[in-house]
Amino acid sequence: MSTLNGTPLTRHGSRVPTLPAKPAPTRTATAAPPQKTAATATPAVVASPQAVVRTMIVCVSEELFQALSATRQLERHLGISGTSCPRYWARTGMRPWQRRQLIDLRKAKTGPWYCAGGPIRLLDLAGMRHGAYLGASVRHQQWAHVVAGTKAATPWPVFLQKHLSDPSGYPMDTATVEFHRQPCVQAMRMHNAATRGPGQIDLGDLEMFQAGAAAYANYHALWALCTDAFLTETGDRMQPASAFFADRITYLEQAARYLDSLDEDQRLFAIDLHHR
């Protein structure tokens, strides 16, 4: 018995010798060659690139909010490794006793005061959303000027997915080189090389840029409020299923709808996550 691809093969077509009338040498039966079987094709593994989660919004109770305000021990109280992230705009005209309800309240040199969290009624979410929309609109105009005359490019998650699905056949170095070789990406990188400070263009926003000015502005308007992930009152975690823009949209739809459903007394807390 022999094997092929780990599957036992039997002898097929063996002949049983017949005895002649007169004694004669017995012929040894010859086994037929083993039949080759078609190898079963192994389906290709397609791995989706995970969305990067750097900032998270957490819904906390009043008691837990007070504990976090006093100790800042996120891992102890929330089981999350991170630090408070002052990103919320505080409402103007607050009284001193109301300011004490906010975590990490800071006074900006220009513009509104900002903090890491507090009751929704004391946070200027509408102002944040509007400001993010305007800022993203300006960035999209800048991007359109930088890449004018180039063809639409394949976004990075496509190359990353190809690498994750076949790491040895498609190394990360190859994925990076092919992504950077696209004229649109080259134009963005050239702009960044000649620019210092906040005027640089994020290559990770390529897929959102190419969706159009309105889509890009609305994306950042919602992201300003919901960031990369959202932890609900019941401990359910919402975040994009992958790094692709379609999954980012799905997450922001769900998170924004949940945020709109919260009572104005609900306390929100923004966290910068520590990745181990």
One Martini backbone bead per residue (centre of mass of N, CA, C, O) as a GRO file, in nm:
protein
  276
    1MET     BB    1   0.097   0.036   0.022
    2SER     BB    2   0.028   0.362  -0.068
    3THR     BB    3   0.083   0.719  -0.087
    4LEU     BB    4  -0.121   1.033  -0.142
    5ASN     BB    5  -0.148   1.303   0.029
    6GLY     BB    6  -0.223   1.099   0.281
    7THR     BB    7  -0.371   0.881   0.091
    8PRO     BB    8  -0.471   0.574   0.069
    9LEU     BB    9  -0.375   0.311  -0.155
   10THR     BB   10  -0.494   0.063  -0.358
   11ARG     BB   11  -0.521  -0.218  -0.534
   12HIS     BB   12  -0.593  -0.222  -0.881
   13GLY     BB   13  -0.658  -0.489  -1.096
   14SER     BB   14  -0.608  -0.761  -0.982
   15ARG     BB   15  -0.498  -1.084  -1.067
   16VAL     BB   16  -0.621  -1.411  -1.066
   17PRO     BB   17  -0.487  -1.698  -1.085
   18THR     BB   18  -0.505  -1.977  -1.298
   19LEU     BB   19  -0.535  -2.319  -1.318
   20PRO     BB   20  -0.411  -2.545  -1.499
   21ALA     BB   21  -0.432  -2.865  -1.608
   22LYS     BB   22  -0.134  -2.838  -1.609
   23PRO     BB   23   0.142  -2.802  -1.478
   24ALA     BB   24   0.239  -2.469  -1.392
   25PRO     BB   25   0.354  -2.176  -1.367
   26THR     BB   26   0.295  -1.922  -1.160
   27ARG     BB   27   0.152  -1.618  -1.199
   28THR     BB   28   0.212  -1.301  -1.116
   29ALA     BB   29   0.044  -1.051  -1.015
   30THR     BB   30  -0.019  -0.726  -1.153
   31ALA     BB   31  -0.025  -0.420  -1.053
   32ALA     BB   32  -0.188  -0.148  -1.088
   33PRO     BB   33  -0.151   0.163  -1.119
   34PRO     BB   34  -0.198   0.421  -0.944
   35GLN     BB   35  -0.439   0.645  -0.909
   36LYS     BB   36  -0.476   0.969  -0.981
   37THR     BB   37  -0.555   1.239  -0.781
   38ALA     BB   38  -0.701   1.524  -0.733
   39ALA     BB   39  -0.616   1.795  -0.584
   40THR     BB   40  -0.722   1.973  -0.326
   41ALA     BB   41  -0.823   2.284  -0.311
   42THR     BB   42  -0.708   2.553  -0.127
   43PRO     BB   43  -0.838   2.804   0.009
   44ALA     BB   44  -0.794   3.122   0.026
   45VAL     BB   45  -0.672   3.347   0.254
   46VAL     BB   46  -0.861   3.624   0.388
   47ALA     BB   47  -0.729   3.913   0.537
   48SER     BB   48  -0.831   4.159   0.746
   49PRO     BB   49  -0.757   4.468   0.821
   50GLN     BB   50  -0.715   4.634   1.100
   51ALA     BB   51  -0.820   4.873   1.289
   52VAL     BB   52  -0.701   5.156   1.431
   53VAL     BB   53  -0.690   5.205   1.793
   54ARG     BB   54  -0.636   5.507   1.984
   55THR     BB   55  -0.934   5.614   2.041
   56MET     BB   56  -1.179   5.640   2.315
   57ILE     BB   57  -1.521   5.618   2.408
   58VAL     BB   58  -1.670   5.649   2.739
   59CYS     BB   59  -1.927   5.530   2.933
   60VAL     BB   60  -2.012   5.672   3.250
   61SER     BB   61  -2.074   5.691   3.561
   62GLU     BB   62  -2.085   5.899   3.824
   63GLU     BB   63  -1.908   5.731   4.016
   64LEU     BB   64  -1.681   5.664   3.811
   65PHE     BB   65  -1.615   5.954   3.736
   66GLN     BB   66  -1.513   6.039   4.015
   67ALA     BB   67  -1.284   5.830   4.030
   68LEU     BB   68  -1.134   5.928   3.775
   69SER     BB   69  -1.090   6.220   3.868
   70ALA     BB   70  -0.910   6.136   4.121
   71THR     BB   71  -0.706   5.892   3.985
   72ARG     BB   72  -0.671   5.785   3.673
   73GLN     BB   73  -0.746   5.463   3.695
   74LEU     BB   74  -0.827   5.287   3.428
   75GLU     BB   75  -0.751   4.988   3.474
   76ARG     BB   76  -0.904   4.954   3.740
   77HIS     BB   77  -1.201   5.064   3.641
   78LEU     BB   78  -1.195   4.957   3.307
   79GLY     BB   79  -0.962   4.772   3.181
   80ILE     BB   80  -0.777   5.013   3.060
   81SER     BB   81  -0.501   5.112   2.867
   82GLY     BB   82  -0.450   5.457   2.958
   83THR     BB   83  -0.534   5.802   2.882
   84SER     BB   84  -0.639   6.098   2.901
   85CYS     BB   85  -0.828   6.300   2.643
   86PRO     BB   86  -0.816   6.627   2.552
   87ARG     BB   87  -1.106   6.703   2.317
   88TYR     BB   88  -1.328   6.853   2.444
   89TRP     BB   89  -1.562   7.092   2.429
   90ALA     BB   90  -1.654   7.352   2.620
   91ARG     BB   91  -1.885   7.531   2.731
   92THR     BB   92  -1.993   7.834   2.741
   93GLY     BB   93  -2.068   7.999   3.045
   94MET     BB   94  -1.964   7.862   3.284
   95ARG     BB   95  -1.956   7.774   3.601
   96PRO     BB   96  -1.740   7.686   3.841
   97TRP     BB   97  -1.905   7.429   3.939
   98GLN     BB   98  -1.913   7.300   3.650
   99ARG     BB   99  -1.607   7.262   3.596
  100ARG     BB  100  -1.582   7.026   3.817
  101GLN     BB  101  -1.727   6.811   3.605
  102LEU     BB  102  -1.451   6.810   3.464
  103ILE     BB  103  -1.191   6.660   3.285
  104ASP     BB  104  -0.914   6.820   3.217
  105LEU     BB  105  -0.934   7.123   3.226
  106ARG     BB  106  -0.861   7.361   2.959
  107LYS     BB  107  -0.693   7.647   2.840
  108ALA     BB  108  -0.693   7.806   2.557
  109LYS     BB  109  -0.546   8.042   2.366
  110THR     BB  110  -0.761   7.959   2.151
  111GLY     BB  111  -1.072   7.930   2.206
  112PRO     BB  112  -1.199   7.679   2.361
  113TRP     BB  113  -1.233   7.490   2.604
  114TYR     BB  114  -1.091   7.178   2.729
  115CYS     BB  115  -1.148   6.812   2.761
  116ALA     BB  116  -1.200   6.460   2.859
  117GLY     BB  117  -1.480   6.518   3.019
  118GLY     BB  118  -1.846   6.481   3.067
  119PRO     BB  119  -2.131   6.605   3.052
  120ILE     BB  120  -2.308   6.663   2.773
  121ARG     BB  121  -2.424   6.951   2.858
  122LEU     BB  122  -2.098   7.058   2.881
  123LEU     BB  123  -2.071   6.987   2.575
  124ASP     BB  124  -1.957   7.091   2.242
  125LEU     BB  125  -2.057   6.898   1.993
  126ALA     BB  126  -2.150   7.086   1.765
  127GLY     BB  127  -1.886   7.247   1.744
  128MET     BB  128  -1.699   7.011   1.680
  129ARG     BB  129  -1.838   6.918   1.420
  130HIS     BB  130  -1.813   7.181   1.262
  131GLY     BB  131  -1.506   7.218   1.282
  132ALA     BB  132  -1.430   6.947   1.145
  133TYR     BB  133  -1.568   7.003   0.876
  134LEU     BB  134  -1.407   7.254   0.794
  135GLY     BB  135  -1.122   7.135   0.814
  136ALA     BB  136  -1.170   6.904   0.605
  137SER     BB  137  -1.239   7.083   0.364
  138VAL     BB  138  -0.961   7.215   0.345
  139ARG     BB  139  -0.794   6.952   0.309
  140HIS     BB  140  -0.930   6.862   0.046
  141GLN     BB  141  -0.842   7.099  -0.125
  142GLN     BB  142  -0.543   7.046  -0.090
  143TRP     BB  143  -0.536   6.760  -0.203
  144ALA     BB  144  -0.652   6.821  -0.486
  145HIS     BB  145  -0.410   6.999  -0.563
  146VAL     BB  146  -0.178   6.791  -0.525
  147VAL     BB  147  -0.328   6.549  -0.721
  148ALA     BB  148  -0.345   6.685  -0.975
  149GLY     BB  149  -0.344   6.461  -1.264
  150THR     BB  150  -0.405   6.205  -1.113
  151LYS     BB  151  -0.479   5.895  -1.037
  152ALA     BB  152  -0.644   5.683  -0.882
  153ALA     BB  153  -0.583   5.504  -0.588
  154THR     BB  154  -0.480   5.243  -0.405
  155PRO     BB  155  -0.532   5.162  -0.102
  156TRP     BB  156  -0.361   5.029   0.160
  157PRO     BB  157  -0.552   4.792   0.260
  158VAL     BB  158  -0.515   4.621   0.004
  159PHE     BB  159  -0.214   4.555   0.044
  160LEU     BB  160  -0.238   4.444   0.332
  161GLN     BB  161  -0.428   4.210   0.265
  162LYS     BB  162  -0.237   4.065   0.070
  163HIS     BB  163  -0.019   4.014   0.282
  164LEU     BB  164  -0.189   3.864   0.504
  165SER     BB  165  -0.273   3.628   0.299
  166ASP     BB  166   0.059   3.633   0.184
  167PRO     BB  167   0.348   3.682   0.333
  168SER     BB  168   0.557   3.523   0.146
  169GLY     BB  169   0.443   3.615  -0.145
  170TYR     BB  170   0.372   3.915   0.005
  171PRO     BB  171   0.552   4.132   0.123
  172MET     BB  172   0.570   4.426   0.289
  173ASP     BB  173   0.775   4.566   0.103
  174THR     BB  174   0.606   4.529  -0.155
  175ALA     BB  175   0.354   4.677  -0.064
  176THR     BB  176   0.489   4.952  -0.010
  177VAL     BB  177   0.608   5.003  -0.291
  178GLU     BB  178   0.337   4.984  -0.455
  179PHE     BB  179   0.197   5.212  -0.309
  180HIS     BB  180   0.423   5.441  -0.356
  181ARG     BB  181   0.418   5.421  -0.686
  182GLN     BB  182   0.185   5.598  -0.698
  183PRO     BB  183   0.121   5.909  -0.813
  184CYS     BB  184  -0.067   6.007  -0.586
  185VAL     BB  185   0.123   5.926  -0.353
  186GLN     BB  186   0.369   6.085  -0.448
  187ALA     BB  187   0.238   6.363  -0.420
  188MET     BB  188   0.188   6.345  -0.114
  189ARG     BB  189   0.483   6.291  -0.027
  190MET     BB  190   0.604   6.546  -0.152
  191HIS     BB  191   0.447   6.743   0.018
  192ASN     BB  192   0.549   6.640   0.297
  193ALA     BB  193   0.854   6.690   0.242
  194ALA     BB  194   0.786   7.020   0.202
  195THR     BB  195   0.634   6.994   0.486
  196ARG     BB  196   0.546   7.150   0.795
  197GLY     BB  197   0.333   7.027   1.007
  198PRO     BB  198  -0.020   7.047   0.965
  199GLY     BB  199   0.006   7.039   0.632
  200GLN     BB  200  -0.004   6.750   0.623
  201ILE     BB  201  -0.080   6.440   0.462
  202ASP     BB  202  -0.274   6.164   0.513
  203LEU     BB  203  -0.239   5.851   0.380
  204GLY     BB  204  -0.479   5.711   0.542
  205ASP     BB  205  -0.700   5.911   0.378
  206LEU     BB  206  -0.730   5.829   0.080
  207GLU     BB  207  -1.011   5.688   0.065
  208MET     BB  208  -1.164   5.941   0.171
  209PHE     BB  209  -1.078   6.147  -0.036
  210GLN     BB  210  -1.193   5.977  -0.291
  211ALA     BB  211  -1.505   6.014  -0.197
  212GLY     BB  212  -1.498   6.319  -0.128
  213ALA     BB  213  -1.564   6.612   0.026
  214ALA     BB  214  -1.821   6.538   0.189
  215ALA     BB  215  -1.729   6.265   0.300
  216TYR     BB  216  -1.477   6.368   0.446
  217ALA     BB  217  -1.616   6.578   0.632
  218ASN     BB  218  -1.822   6.383   0.767
  219TYR     BB  219  -1.624   6.188   0.885
  220HIS     BB  220  -1.476   6.396   1.077
  221ALA     BB  221  -1.728   6.493   1.227
  222LEU     BB  222  -1.784   6.210   1.358
  223TRP     BB  223  -1.502   6.142   1.469
  224ALA     BB  224  -1.482   6.372   1.680
  225LEU     BB  225  -1.704   6.213   1.866
  226CYS     BB  226  -1.615   5.881   1.823
  227THR     BB  227  -1.375   5.792   1.692
  228ASP     BB  228  -1.248   5.457   1.697
  229ALA     BB  229  -1.423   5.404   1.966
  230PHE     BB  230  -1.704   5.250   2.167
  231LEU     BB  231  -1.819   5.253   2.507
  232THR     BB  232  -2.078   5.150   2.664
  233GLU     BB  233  -2.275   5.121   2.940
  234THR     BB  234  -2.275   4.787   2.899
  235GLY     BB  235  -1.976   4.721   2.755
  236ASP     BB  236  -1.997   4.773   2.460
  237ARG     BB  237  -1.804   4.741   2.161
  238MET     BB  238  -1.725   4.984   1.916
  239GLN     BB  239  -1.595   4.913   1.581
  240PRO     BB  240  -1.430   4.855   1.317
  241ALA     BB  241  -1.394   4.564   1.121
  242SER     BB  242  -1.195   4.747   0.951
  243ALA     BB  243  -0.985   4.960   0.747
  244PHE     BB  244  -1.213   5.015   0.575
  245PHE     BB  245  -1.431   5.260   0.492
  246ALA     BB  246  -1.698   5.102   0.509
  247ASP     BB  247  -1.651   5.019   0.813
  248ARG     BB  248  -1.628   5.305   0.924
  249ILE     BB  249  -1.911   5.395   0.853
  250THR     BB  250  -2.068   5.186   1.014
  251TYR     BB  251  -1.961   5.272   1.287
  252LEU     BB  252  -2.047   5.576   1.283
  253GLU     BB  253  -2.344   5.524   1.260
  254GLN     BB  254  -2.375   5.372   1.530
  255ALA     BB  255  -2.238   5.574   1.725
  256ALA     BB  256  -2.410   5.827   1.657
  257ARG     BB  257  -2.681   5.702   1.734
  258TYR     BB  258  -2.606   5.645   2.027
  259LEU     BB  259  -2.530   5.933   2.112
  260ASP     BB  260  -2.817   6.057   2.051
  261SER     BB  261  -2.961   5.864   2.282
  262LEU     BB  262  -2.844   6.020   2.504
  263ASP     BB  263  -2.831   6.168   2.787
  264GLU     BB  264  -2.721   6.478   2.913
  265ASP     BB  265  -2.601   6.326   3.183
  266GLN     BB  266  -2.407   6.178   3.037
  267ARG     BB  267  -2.083   6.046   3.064
  268LEU     BB  268  -1.780   6.130   2.905
  269PHE     BB  269  -1.469   5.954   2.797
  270ALA     BB  270  -1.146   6.018   2.684
  271ILE     BB  271  -0.906   5.783   2.529
  272ASP     BB  272  -0.572   5.690   2.525
  273LEU     BB  273  -0.423   5.420   2.405
  274HIS     BB  274  -0.229   5.140   2.509
  275HIS     BB  275   0.010   4.956   2.332
  276ARG     BB  276   0.160   4.627   2.386
   0.00000   0.00000   0.00000
